[in-house]
Amino acid sequence: MASPKPHRWTNDQLVAFLSKYRNMNFIKSHGRDNARFIRKQGLDRLFFECDTHMWRLGDRKIPEGVAVDGGSDWFLLSRAFVDYVVNSRDDLVTSMKRFYAYTLLPAESFFHTVLENSPHCETMVDNNLRITNWNRKLGCKCQYKHIVDWCGCSPNDFKPSDLPRFQQTARPTFFARKFEASVNQEILNQLDAFLFGAPPPSTPGLAAYWESAFDEADGVRSLSDAQLTHYHAFARLGLAHAASSLQGDPADTRCRYFAMGHPASVHIYFLSDEFQGYLVKHHATNLATSKLETLETWLTPKKFFKFTNPPNSFTRLQFTEIGTDWDAKERIFRNFGNLMSPSDEPVGMQKWGKGLNVTVTVVWIDPTNVIAATYDILIDAGAEFTHYRPPLNLPLRPGMWTVRVLHHWSPVAETRFLITPLTHHKHLPIRQEDALKLHNGPAKNSYMEQSFHGLNPILNIPVHLGQVEAAEHNAGLTGAPLERWVDGLVSEVWAAADVCSATPSGCPVMQSCRETAWSSLSPDPKSQLGPPRADGRIR
């Protein structure tokens, strides 16, 4: 999760600074033309939140006799002003609470406006003691239109190249945002070293980051069916990996297990700011001892992007990937590993080198070699990334899909991605009726109104009757046969790199999770928190 972080001075210096200005309110104004701010902020529009969406309902008038202001929603407020805002019944506070109850981003204007128009106006300091990493070229792309009827901007995450900015700022600043370890962990380590001294190079876990994606206390209903399907498949791949660890006697069951229940936890694992895969903790019964053990499996993704051989003379394309939850601001897929099901709507992303303006063609091919979509992209000379979600009819046919990039209809590169059939529907084992609806592809096998069947011979993409018959047969699978189909597909894209045990194990070669470098249970001193010490630090 993106968050602010102390970046410059010690806790003692912050305490001394705030003590010196005890009754002041540190709040940053937009510093621009006020009428323009009101328009861009949508303060003259009426908004209402319903069903996790912020709806724009119409126009409204700005209250008369009030100087409307706004800016950052990160601020430091005095106790006296907070008490005034919470408990006062005067006309200013009550009318502003009513007005901002139907505002898009009330925290970015409410406190500024009340403060400047209240008896506390003399306590305002136009500085929120923070540095914010604004890159409006990347951060103002209307990337939240799916949840709000408005276009806004969002700061970017800091990277190591930004470190000098923290040291060179002229105004008093104690905090900075945004930081996000899943985007860049190194800048956090650099700041820790700058503020508190570098840890010993041998400190375990320095370059690693584990992000919790699920815990059994959350309940399986917090997961999508696609996540639940993948996590169960990952656990089964881990058990198969453990079973193969003892070579020789096939009757030796000391490393053979029977899966029990839903996964216990899931972590996303990064090392040196590179996604390393998923860590799935799961319960299983050891067949030799009949005792329940808790294992953790590390799943690593396989790579599928490749250029044509021999290489095409077109060299601007650097990479292409298919996934969901594309973040145009940070230029990553937030669905790490791209766990997708037939109900998902994938996005195609391309990364480009600089060069001349060109047009390329992108072709999407389903597991039965049906050309689902083809479209052209105009690549400007300075373009670095492009992304597009073709409006495919759902459900997508499960299996391995292929996406090709062509220049003048000559192949440049291709990648593959998996649409995984679901073993669970509404968090329960899927019934055949639902499986047939979700796993048979779109109606009439048509992904778009336009048919691209005529391109198959041109692109040398043959359609084999056997592929179609196998797909139709698999669409009706449930239970163990469905799990075998899922495991076969998932193992094409993911590999069980290692397995460890969080509890005493009957498998003689099973390592303890706490003794590995990768497990979510391995030592991570940089993230260990304790009770507050005399200097205010908790680690």
N, C-alpha and C positions, 0 to 999 in steps of 0.2 A: 504494500500500500504506500502511495506517495505521501510524504510527510515532511514537516519542517524539522530542522536540526540546529542546535547551537553550533556556531561556526567560528567564532572569533575570540571571544574573551572567556575567562573562567567564571564559574558560578559566583565566586566572591565579588568579582567586578560587576556582574549583573545585579547582585544584591545591593552593592554600594551605589550603583547608578540609580536604581529604582528608589532606594531610600532617600537619595538626594532630591528626587522629584516625586515624592511620595503621593501627592494628590493630583498629579498630572495624568492626562489621558493621551496615550500615544496611538494616533489613528491617522492613516494616510489618505489624503484626498486625491481625487483623480487628476487634479491640476490642469484640466482642459476646459474648453468652452462648456459652460453648464448646460446650455440648450442641446448641444451635441451629445453630452453625456446622458441626458434624459432620454434622448431618442435611441442611442445605442444600447442603453440599459433596459429599454422597454418600460420605463416608469410610467409612460403615458398610455400603457396598455394594461388591460385587466387579465390576470392569470389565475387559474385554479387548478389544483392538483387532484387527480382522480385516477385510480387504477394504475399507479406508478408512472403516470404521464402528466406533464405540465401543459395544460391546454391554454391557448390564447383565445380569450372570449370576445375581445373588442377593445375599442378606445375608451379612454377616460381622461378627466382633467386633473392636472396637478393642483394640490391644495393651495389656495391663495394665502398670502401673508406669511409664507414659510419659505426660508432659503433652503432649497433642496440641494444636498451634496451627497457624495459617495466616493467609493474607491475600494481599497482592499478590504476583504472581510477577515483579515488577520490583524488584531489590534490588542493593546494592553489597556484595560480600563480600571479606573480607581474604584475602590469600594463605595465611595460616596456616590459616584455617578451610577454604578450598578444598582445601588439601593434606590436611587431616584427613578431609574427606568422600571424596576420591578414593582415598586410600591406606590409611586406617585399616582394621583388621580386627577392631575391638572389636565386642562384641555389639550395641551401640546402632546403629552404622552398618550392619552387615550385616543386622540384623533390619528396620531401617527401609527399606533398599533393597528387601528382599523384599516388605515390606508395600505400599510405594508403587509397585511394579512393576505392580500390578493396581488402580490408582487412577485416577479420571477425570481430575483435573488435579493431578498430583503436585507440580509446581513451585510450586503455591499453598499447599503445606503441608509438603513434605518438609524444605526447608531451615530453615523456622521451627522445626519439631519437633526436628530434630537439634541445631540451635544451642541451643535452650533447655534441652535435656537433656544437653548435652555439657560438657566442661571449658571450652568457649569461651563459656558462657552469660553471663559478665560483660561480654562485648564487644558485646552486642546493644544497638542503638539503635532504638527504635520509631519510625523515620522512614526512608522510602526515598528522600527528597529529591525527590519527584515530586508534581505535582498531576495528578489524574486527573479527567476530565470525566464524572462519573456523572450520568446522567439515567435513573433506573430505570423511569420511566413509559414511556420509549421503548426502553431497553436490555434489559429483562427480558421479552421476548415469546416465549421458546422458539423463537427463529428458527433454531436449529441442530438441530432434531429429526430432520432428514433424515440427519445424520451422527453423532448421539449419542443414546443412550436416556436423556436427562436434560434438564432445563431450567436454564439458567444466565443470567447477565447479562454484558453487554459495554458498555464505556464508549462514549460518543459522541465524534464528532470536534468539535474546537474550531471556533468561528466568530468573526468580528470582535467580536461583542458580549461575548465572554469575555475580551478583553484586560485589563480592569481586575482580573480575578481574579489574574493573574500578578503584578501590582504590589502587591496588598494582602495577600498571604499573610503570616502572622506567623512560621511555622516556616521553617527553612532549606530551600529548594527550588531545585534547579538544572535540573530536567527537567519536562516535562509531556507528557501523552498523552490522546487520540490526535489526530494531525494527518494529514490526507489531502488532497492537492492536488486530486484529482479531485472531492472534495466542496467544499473551499474553499481556494483558493490565497491569497486576500487576507490571511488571518490569518498565513500564513507570511511574506508580504511585510512585514506590520506588525511582526512579531517581529524580523525581520532589521533593519528600520529602527530599532527600539527598542534592540536590542543593539549594532549595529555602525554605525548611521548610515544615513540614507536615501540610496539611489543617485540619480544625476541623473535627472530626469523623462524625459529622452530615451533612457534605457537601453532597448535593444531587448528584447522578449520579457518585460517585467515582468509584464504581465497574462496571459501565455500559459502553458499547461502542456501538455506532450506526454507521454503515457504509452505506453510500448512494450507492444503487445499480441502481437506476433509478430516473430521474426527468422528468416531462413532457416537460421541456425545451429541453431535449435531443431528443425528438421525438420518436415515437413508433418504428421507423425503426432501432433504436439503440438496440432494444430487439430482441431476437430470438422468433420464433413462440411458442416454449415451454415456455419461460418466460411469454410471453403475455397471453398465455392460462392459466397458473397457477395464474398470478396476477389478471386476471379477475375472476377466480374461487374463489380466496381468498376474493376478494371484495364482491362477492355474499354470501359467507359464513358469512362475517361480517354483511351484511344486514339481513340475517336469524337470526343471534344471536341477533341483535337489536330488531327484530320483536318479539322475544320470551321474551324480558325483561319485558314487561307489561303483567302480568298474569290476566286472568279474561275475560273481555268483548271482544269478537272476533271482534266487530265492532270498537273498539278503534284503530285508525290508526296513533296515534301520534308518534309511534316508527316504523312505516312501511315506507319503502323507495322504490324508483324506481331508479335503477342504471343509471348513465348518463356518457357516454363517456369512455375513457380509464383511467386507474389509473393515479393519479397525481404524486405520488412518491412511491418509495419502499426503505426501509432500512432493513439491516440485523442487528439483535439485539443480543448482547452478554451481559451476566451478570456473573461476577466472572469467566471470561474466559471460559464460557460455552455458546454454541450456544443456543439461546432461541427461534429462529424462525424469521419470516418475519413481518414487519410492512408495511401495504399497505394503503396509503392515497388515497381516491377516492371520487368522487363527486356523490351525490344522491339527488333526490327530495323527500322531506317529503310529504307523501300522505295527511296528515291532513292540512298542511299549504300551500302546493304547492310551498314552497320555496326551493331553492337549498342550500344544506349544504355540507360541506367537512368533511368527517369522516375518522378515521384511525382505522384499524383493526389489532389486534395482532394475528398471526397464530402460534401455537406451534406444533411441530412434535410429533407424537406418536412413541413409541418404539416397535420393532418387534423381536429383537434378543431374543432367548430363548434356553436354554439347554433342552435336552430330559428329560422326566420324566417317569421312574426313571433315575437318572443321569448315564451316561456312565462312565466306569472306566478310560477312556482316559481323562486326565485333562489338557493337554497342551494348548488347545484352550481357549482363553479368550474372544474373540469377533470376529464377522465378520460383514461386511457391504458392500453394493453394491452402487456404484455411478459413477460419471464421474469427470474428472479433478483431478485425484489422484496426490497429491504432495508427492513424495517419500522422499523429503528432510525434510519437516515439518511433514510428516505423517498425512496429513489431506486431505479430499476431498474439493477442492476449490469450487465446486458446492455445496454450503451449503444447506442442506436439500435435496440434490439430486433430483432436478426437472428435470425429464427425459421424453422424448417423443419417439415415435416409430423409429425415425431416429438416436437415440443416440447409443453409443457403451459402455455399462457399464463395469466397472472393479470390480472384486471381491477382497476384502481385508480381510486378517485375521491377528489377533494379537495373539501372542503365548507367553506362559511362557517357561522357560528353562526346558530342559529335554533331553531324549534320541532321537536320530535320528528316525524319523517315516515318514510313507507315509500315507496321508489322501486322500480321494476321495471327490470331490465337484460336486454336481448335481444341474443343473439349470432347473426349471420347469415353463412352461408358464401358463397363466391363464386358458387354456383348458386342463391342465395336460399333455401337450406334453413335453417330456424330451428334452429340447433344446440342452443341452451340459452336458458332464461329463468328468472329467479329474482328474488325480492324481497330488499331490504336495508332493515333498520330503522336509521335514522340518528338517533342520540341528539342532544340539543340542543347538546352541546359537542364533538361528533365533528369531527375535522379531516381524517382520512383513513380510508378503508375499502378493503379488498382481498379478493378472493375468486378462487379457481381452480375453475371449473366442471369436474366430472369427465367430460370429453369422451372418447369413444372415439377411439382413434388408428388410423390416421394422419389428420391433418387434411387437408382438401382444399386443394391449393395455390391461391394467388390472393389477391385483395383481399377481406378480411373487413370486416364492419361491426358495430359495437356501438352500440346505442341505449339511452339512459336515458329512462325515462318516469315521469311522476308522475300517478297516477290514469289511467293508460293514455294520457296525452297527452304527445307527444314534447317533451323538454326539450333534449336535445343528442345528438350522435353523433360517433363517431370511426371511423377505418378503420385497419387494420393488414394487413401482408403476411405470408402464409405462403409462403415461397419454395421452389419445387421444387428438388431436389438435382441438381447436375450431377456430384457425386462421391458414391460410396458406399464406405465403408471406405477412403477416401483415393484411390480409383481412379475413372476415368470410369465412371459408372453404366451397368449393363447393362439392357436392356429388361425382363428378368424382374424385376429389383429396382425399376425405375421404375414398373412397373404395380402392384407391391405398395405402394409408398410414395406414389404420386401419384393414386390413384383414390378417395381418401376412405375412410371407415370401412366395415366390412361392412354391406351392405344400406343404405348411405347413412344410417345411423342413429348419431347422436353420443351419444345417451342411450337408456335403456330406454323412456322416455316420448317419444312423438312430439308435436311442436308444429305439425304441418302445418295444424291447424285455425286457427292464429293468422295464417296468411299473408293471408287476405282482411281480417281485422280490422285488421292493421297495414299493409295496402296494400302487401304484398310479393309481387308476381307471380312465378311460376316459369315461365321460358321454356324450351321444349324445346331451342332453339338453344344456350343456355348449357350445358345438360347435355351435349349432343352434343359441343360444343367441349371441355369439360372431359375427357370420356372419350377424345377423340382426343389431347389434349395429354398425357394420363397415360402414353402409350406412347412419347413422344418420347425420343430419345437423340442424342448427338453435336451437330452444328451446329444442327439444328432446336431441340433442347432449350435450347442456349445462347441462341438468339434469343428463345425464350419467356421464359427467365429474365431476359435483359437488358430485355425489354419491361416485365416486371413490376417489376424493380428500379428502372428509370428512372421509374416512377410514384411511387416513394417517395424516391428519392435523385437528386441532380443533381451532375454533375461541375462544381464551381465553378471549378477551375483545374488546370493541369498545369504542372510544371516539370521541368527536367532536372538530374540529379546528375552528368552527364558531358557532355563537349562534344557538341553536337547539330547535326544537319544541317538542322533546322527553323529558319528565320531568325527566327521570332517567339517561339521557345521561350525562356522566361526561365530563368536559373540558379536552382536551388533555394536556394542560399546567399544570394541577393539578394531572396528573398521574405520576407514577414513571417509566413507561415503554415507553411512547410515544416518538417519535422523536422530538416532540415539548416540552417535559418536560425539566426542568432546567438541565444544564450540565456545571457548572462553570469551571471545569478543561479544557474545550475545547473552552471557549469563548475568542475571540481575539479582541484586540483593537488597536488604533494607537500607534506607538512606543513612549515609555516614555524616559525620560532623561537617564535612565540606559540601554536603548536598548531593553528592554523587551516589548512584545506585549500582555502579560497576567500576 
